[in-house]
Amino acid sequence: QEQQQLLPRIQQHFEQTISNYQSLFDELDDLDSNLWILEPTLPARRSCVERRIALWEGGASVVIVLDHEKPRGVPIMVRFMGVTMATIKAVGGGSGSVADWRASFAEFVAEEEEKKHVGERQKQITDASSSSNKKRWSEERSIRANLELWLGSPLPSPLSTEKSDYLVECGICYSHRLPVMSEEGENIND
């Protein structure tokens, strides 16, 4: 009789574990279906919570790692890739103004981090100045909505652009993606 109850208990435990991560899966699905994900190759495994997202043409991207416990929280890792002074000036409209994307992002998420430490009193102060709160990270918005708010424009989407516009191949850092050829010139990866 104990063995007959084992399988239903295992199934119940499995279903409970999956439901605990459903909000994380929803965030990943939103990113994967609405943005150009450069890495990992889609469809990605559910265990992969890292995404490299195209920011704009020319190869600039951001790598984020979501927190599995708080999927809409500030990502636990953010790394900017391909952001050079030339691309920053180009995105700035050639006005010569250069934005520090790292400092800008740190400022964007700073209030959310402060709320964690200060508590309810900080939330009341923040609610009183709701106009400034609109330009801050909020767990009430999706990861995508927060990133778009921070950048001030929609992120590139498969619905309106081609992925090739955002991929800049580098012979050094992407060399591991080149096909491995045999001595006869045949692709060994197939």
Order of alpha helices (4+ residues) and beta strands (2+ residues): alpha-alpha-beta-beta-beta-beta-alpha-alpha-alpha-alpha-alpha
